[in-house]
Amino acid sequence: MSEETPGFEEKPEVPAGATPDDAAEPKKAAASSEEEAAAPAGDSAAAQDSGRDAGLLAQLDQVRTALGERTADLQRLQAEYQNYRRRVERDRIAVQEVAVAKLLTELLPTLDDIGRAREHGELVGGFKSVAESLETAAAKMGLQQFGKEGEPFDPTIHEALMHSYAPDVTEDTCVAILQPGYRIGERTIRPARVAVAEPQPGAAPAAKSESSEGEAPSDKDTDAPEKG
């Protein structure tokens, strides 16, 4: 058995004739191999970070696309809801107008009786008060009466029940109102029933001939007096 001498470190065996630099070469090679091993590890970490960033960007694009689609859906639903509200409101108003027109149409005979009683002086006492209250309520609901004597005949709002000729009119004219007409706003619920007079045939030419006969003769039509 050999005894180790204390206080001395073991040194790597150096071949005979080798220099100190040759002994340091193994250490340099080991250090370079460690650096080469560390370099691929750093490149791999950078590649992982780059891949992670690309994945996050792709997810962000997907979220933005989904958000745009949901926003468009919400705007479309809001527009449809507004159209629905307007349509419901329009239908509600139309139904209300039809109901009011139907009610007032049923009251027209009563209003006609009130008008005839007023013309004959029979609208007195409590009956007068009730009749005026009814007329006021109908007016508040939009009922308007129309039709006057002397106004031009309009077939869109007048109904001719009688027909005659008159020399003092120049166009078809309502000469008598047999039943007044009623409307609600622009909607006519009953035309005015009238007697219509047309211009007398041949009246205009006759008037023209009479006016021509009344004109003073011109100098061309009369002989000038002879000079003495």
Phi, psi and omega in degrees: 000143179255142178262135178277136181279120180295150176091005181237132177271147177284136180245145178297145180290132181248128179301156180294136179086002180276152180265168176299328179295325178294330178287332181277347182300317179301324178294319180295320180295321178295319180295318180295323178294325177294320179295319180295325179289326180286327182297312177298326178296319178294319178297322180295320179295319178296320179296322178295318178298317179297317178296322178295318179296318179297321178295320178295319178297320179296318178295322179296319177297320178296319179295319179296318178298315179296321179295319177297319179295317179294323178296318178297319178298319180295318179295320179295318178295322179295318178296318178296322179293319178296318177297321179296317179297316179296320180294319178295318180295319178296317179294323179296317179295320180296317179296320179295317179296320179296318180295317179295316180298320179295318179296313182292328176297323177291337181272350184300317177301322178294319178295325176296318178298320179297319179297318179293322177296324178293320180296327182266006178072022181264001182271085184224165174065215182294328178299322178296317180296317179294318181296317179294323177295320179294317178296321179295317179296320179294322178293323177295331178278002175101006182284130179233136179263143178215165181115113180223149177293140177094352179276152180298146180285128179235110184296345179281338181232354180243147174238115184278119177257339179224151184222138179205178177243147179217136181283346185260016177240149181252354178207172178298122189229143175280109183263347178205140178257107181280321174215129180292155176267161180224144177220158172238107186065238177263003183261121178275121179262343171203126179288157176285130181265119193226166169257130187249139175241134176256159176300143180295129179299132179081000182289319182293314177298322179296317179296324180293321180292323179296321179293327180288327179290331181280353181285147178288140180294145181276169181294333181288330183276345181249149178281135178286142178296142181287144178276135178280000000 
